[in-house]
Amino acid sequence: MQVKFISTAVAFLWLALAQISTAAPLNQDDPDGLLALSVARSVNAYPRFTVFDDVNVQSEAGVVTLTGKVTMPYKKEEIGKRVEGVDGVKALRNQIEVLSVSIEDDRLRQRIARAIYGNSAFWHYAAMPNPPIHIVVEHSRVTLTGVVYSEADRLLARSLATGFGELGVTNCLRTEAK
């Protein structure tokens, strides 16, 4: 089972509820699905996981594979250690990539975060303990990930992320229904 991290327990629950309402309920006999949920909770509780990081989890027969991108090397290591401590993890493949250090990318991240979370349409997301819209910037290319309430929010976030000197914006935001 693969789970996309969105950095907030609330948004993660939206995703789980959407799964339950549109598909078969989460099978209590699916150890990999339950393990992926436990790992997701652990990563979401990591205090240094920000809107500028994005982590994905895949679990198969107790072997957890982490992919995605984080802004600092210590985050990759600390997230890996957290996941290894989750009950049921037999092995860990930590394939998280560390984004290169770039002052321009950092500036771009900050400008886009201010544009999105400073917009009144997104204040309710900004007020969450871990806002669900992630802004990954790599070599001035922006990728938006996470879960939002509606298609309108998804499109507005993409629109707000443009015009800051980025080389392109990829909108991978999902709605609750997806």
C-alpha positions, -999 to +999 in steps of 0.1 A: +000+000+000+013+035-008+004+065+013+012+101+003+022+123+033+005+156+036+020+167+069-011+170+089-031+145+108-063+162+098-056+162+061-044+126+064-077+117+080-095+134+051-077+111+028-085+081+048-122+091+051-123+097+014-109+062+008-135+048+031-164+066+016-155+059-021-140+024-018-141-006+005-133+003+041-097-001+053-093-038+059-083-046+095-067-078+081-044-057+058-012-055+079+006-034+052-022-009+051-022-006+089+016-004+090+015+024+063-010+043+085+012+039+116+042+051+096+022+081+083+013+091+119+049+089+129+062+111+101+033+136+106+043+138+142+080+146+133+084+182+145+108+193+118+086+181+089+075+213+071+054+224+042+087+224+022+092+186+026+073+158+010+075+121+020+057+090+005+054+056+021+050+022+007+047-009+028+050-045+016+053-075+039+066-052+067+093-036+045+087+001+044+100+022+016+103+060+020+105+083-010+101+120-015+122+151-009+133+170+022+152+202+027+179+190+050+200+158+054+192+154+091+155+152+083+161+121+061+180+105+089+157+114+117+126+104+098+142+071+090+150+065+127+114+073+136+100+049+111+124+021+122+109+024+157+073+019+145+059-015+155+057-039+126+085-024+105+108-053+096+131-034+073+134+002+060+144+014+026+150+051+030+151+065-005+142+101+005+161+126-015+177+157+000+171+189-020+202+208-029+210+239-009+201+270-028+194+305-015+172+312-046+152+280-040+147+290-003+135+325-013+111+310-038+097+286-012+091+314+012+075+337-014+051+309-026+043+298+010+034+335+018+013+338-013-007+306-007-010+306+031-014+344+032-044+343+009-077+344+028-090+314+009-062+293+026-062+307+061-081+276+074-052+255+060-026+278+075-042+275+109-037+237+110-008+224+131+008+210+099-006+228+069-015+203+041-001+220+010+035+212+005+058+234-017+088+215-030+113+236-049+142+221-068+163+242-091+135+268-093+110+242-104+080+241-080+058+210-072+027+214-050+017+183-032-009+174-005-046+174-001-071+202-003-109+204+001-119+212-035-108+215-071-112+253-067-086+253-039-063+231-060-065+254-090-062+286-068-030+272-051-014+266-084-023+301-096-009+316-064+024+297-069+032+314-102+048+347-110+078+345-086+105+336-111+100+299-110+108+278-141+075+259-138+048+247-115+036+211-113+003+208-094+001+174-077-024+185-052-053+161-047-088+168-035-105+149-007-125+129-034-094+116-051 
